[in-house]
């Protein structure tokens, strides 16, 4: 239960947030590293406990099947075994809910968590349960621009290194751009990006280009632009926007999830 409490605390604390706009203080970074390592160890212990329980459950289930098939034991023993199986099922279900298992391999998940901490929470968030990395556009691009800032580029290059490892080889990447609902007004900006839809797509392509030139195979990459039409939060009245809607999302998905028409 101690491991589970540690995990719960880690999950409640929130998504691993990271900032590129400024350096994380050394003491705070080390503290976050220790908390992350402690939570990872606790999670591993809980997963090991879960695996042991699952193995025990399999043994009991096999034994029950033998008993049920041969019908050579009395009804009381059958009832006892059924109760034991039911209890183990309940424990495994509870552990699964508390662990909050990521669909990513533990090594890849841990590497992305470390990357997120070392980068800083003002620029990026990483959700291990969904495999989504979010870059905040206000710190990734200048207003109305699709040129990636130096800090964001460095973070993307490190992300590419992690996603080029063998542990990430079975995953593809989708880069999706989003904007708020503030219309593009400057003539020089509209000449390059006529609408928010264009701007969101062009920003996604800029991020994809960095990932590609940093070592990720182009066959694993795809892009999308959603403009203002999929806000994370409501925009302010009168087309005043919301900075949380200005973002680029990187989805880590199992290979083959993106279907291409032939």
N, C-alpha and C positions, 0 to 999 in steps of 0.2 A: 504493500500500500504506500510505502514511502516513495517508491519509484513512481507510482501513479500520481501522487500529489505533486512531485517535482514536475512531472510532465504537464499536469493541469496548470500549474503555475506558469510554465513556459508558454503554453498555448494561450492562456488568458492575457498574458503580457502583450500579446498582439503579434502581428506579422513581423518578421525580421525586417526592420526598416534601416535604410542606409542613406547617407548624404554625400553628394559630391561638391556641394557649394562651399563646404568648409571641412577641415579635418576633424575627426572625432578625437577628443582628448585621449592621451595615452592611457591614463588610469581608467577612464570610462570604457575604452575599447577592450582593455585587458579584463575588466569586470564582465563585460558582455561576452567575451570569449569564454571566461570561466563558467558563466551561467549557461552558455550554449553547450559547452563540453559536458557539464553536469547533467543538463537535460538530455543530451544525446546518450550518455551512459545510462541514465534512468530509463530512457526509452528502450535501449537495447536489452536491459534487464527485464523490462516488462514484456518485450517481444519474446525473449527466451522463456520466460515463465509461461507465456501464452502457448508457445510451441510445445513445451513439455506437457501442458494440459491437453493440447490437441492430440499428442501422441498417446497419452493415457486414455483419452476419450476413445481413440481408435481401438485400443486394446480392449477396453470395456465393451465397445460396440461389437467387436468381433466375438468376444466371449458371449455376449448376449445372443448374437445370431446363432452361435453353436448351440446354446442352451435352448433357444426357441425352436430350432430345426430338429434337434434330437428329442426334445420334449421329455428329458429324463431327470428334470429337477422339479422340485415342488414350486407351487405358485408364489410362495413367500420370497424365494430367492430371485425369481424373475422380477417381482415388484421392487425388491431392493436394488437390483441392477438398473432398472428403469429410472429409479429415483436418483441414483448416482450419476447416470448419464445426463439427466435433466439438470442436475446441479452443475455439472461440468460445463454444459452448454451455456448456462446462465453466466458463469464466471468468464468464459471465453468471450461472450458477447459484451460483457461489461468492460473487459480489458481492451477489446477492439475499439470501443467507443472512447475510452479514456486515452488510449495511445494516440488516436487521431492519425492513423497510419497514412503516410504519403505514398502515392503510387510510384514515386521515383525510387530508384535503388538507394539504399542508405548512404553509400559512398558519394553518389551524385548529390543527394539532398544535403548532406553535410557540407560538401564543397560549396554549394550555392549559398548556404547559410553563412559560411565563413566569408565568402565574397561579399555578400550583402552587408555584413557587419563592418568589414574593412573599408567599404566604399562610403557608407554614410546614408542615413535615413531621409534626408531632405530630397534626395534625387530619386531613389528607387525603393520599391517594396517588393518582397518575394513571398508568395503564398505557397508553402510546400504541399498543401493539400490539393491545390488545383494546378500547380506547376506554372503559375503566372508571375512574370516579372513586369512591373510597371515603372516606366521612366516618366517623371513629371516634365512636361514639355517646357514649362517656364525656365527650367534649369538645363534642359537639353538643347533648346533652340532659342535664338533671339526672336522677338515678336515678328510674325509674318515670314520667318525664314525656315528653310529646310536644311540649313547647315548645322551639323552636330557640333556642340561645344567641345573644347579640348578635354574637360573633365569627364563628360559623358562618353567621349570616344575612348578614353583610357579604360573606363569601366566596361564598355562593350567589348574591347579587345580582350580583357581578362575573362569576361563571360564566354567569349569565343573559345578561349583556351580550355576552359572547363568543359564546354559542350563538344570539344573535339576529342576528349578522352574516350577510352573504350567503354567506360560505364555509361556514357551518353549516346553511344552509337546506335541504339535502337529507338532514338527519339528524333522527331522532326521539330521544326520551329516555324511558327506563324507570327509575323510582325504586323500589328494592327495599329493604325494611327487614328486619333480622335481629336476633335476640337470642341470649343464651347460654341455658343450661338451668336457671338459678336461677328457681324458681317465684315468682310475684307473691304476696306475703303480706299487705302492708298493706291493710286494708279500704278506705281512701280511694283507694288506687291501683287496687284491683280493681274499685271502683265505676266507674272510667273505662276501665280496660283489664283485663277479666276474665282474660285469658290472655296469655302471651308473644306469641301469634299476633296478638291484637288490638293489643298495644303496637307490634309491628313494623309492622303496617299503618298504624296511626295516625301513627307517626313518618314513614313514607314519604309519607303524605298531607300532613303539615306541610311537608315539604321541597318537595313538588310545588306546594303553595300559594304558597310563596315564589317558585319559578321562574315560576309563572303570573303572579303580580302584578308580577314584575320584567320582563315583556315577552315571555316565550316563549309562543307560541300554545298553547292548551289541546289543540288537535288533534294536537300533536306530543308530548303528555305521557301517560304511563300509570304506574300504581303497582302494587306487589305487596308482600305481607307473607309472610315465610317462617318467622317465629317462630324457634324453636330448631332447626329441622329441616334446615338447610343450613349447618352450622358450617364456618368457614374452617379451624379447627384443633380438635383434641379438647378437650372441656371437662374440667375437673378432676373426679376421682371424687366421688361423693356430691352431685351437683348443685351443685358449687362454681363452675361457669362458667369463662369465659375472656374477657378483655376484647377479644381480637381477633375474637370472634364477635359482639360488640355493635357493629353497624355499619350504615350506610346506604350502599348502592351505587347509583351513577348510571351507567346503561349508555347510551352513545352508539351508536345503531344506524342503518343506512341506512333512509330512509323506506319505509314499507310492510311492514317486517318483523313488525309486530304486527298479526295478523289479528283482526278483530272480526266475530263472527257477526251476520248480519242476520235 
